[in-house]
Amino acid sequence: MSDLASRPGVIPYVDNHDGPRRLLTVEIRPFGTLARIYVPFVSIDGRQYVVSWGALMFEVPADRNVHVSAHLSTNYGDGVSASPYASIVLAPHHGPVRLDTQFTSTGGSMFPVG
């Protein structure tokens, strides 16, 4: 286990990677009534996590590209439906990064902040 993964609240990178790692914070902001009927998901390099609204911390590789995406899902109403997603590819870098993720009734966006 890396130093980052041993910190409280950090979701460890579970795929095979022996190189350096960095801290990724993903902020998922609810929009209107979405928080009551949707569940947020975050994917790191294709591995999907059911998460909560707010700020989440992940350990990710620092020496290669990392694909990060988020979407919302619900079984409210007539069957299961998913919202439009938000997605970004992070370039290699050794410093921590923070992403702001926002959803509206028509789409989503994910962008670095700070």
C-alpha positions, 0 to 999 in steps of 0.5 A: 500500500502506498503512503497516499492509500494509507491516508484516511478517506483516500480510495486506493488505486487498485489496478496494476501500477508500480510507478509514482502516484498522486492525490486526486480530489473529485468534487461532485456538486448536486443540482436541484433535486438530482441529489434526491433521485440520483446516485453519483458514480466516479470511474478511474481508468474504467474502474467504477465506484459508487460514491457520495455527493461532495469531495472524494479523494482517490490515489491515481498514477502520476507517471501516465495518463489517467481517465476520470469520468463521472455519471449519475444513475437512478431507478426513479420512475420508469426504469433505470436511466443514466445522466449525461456524463462528465469526463477528462483525461489527466496528463502525467504530473506529480502534484495533486489535482482537484476536479470540479464536476457539475451536472445539470438537467441537460449534461455534465462537465468536469474541469481542473480547479485551483 
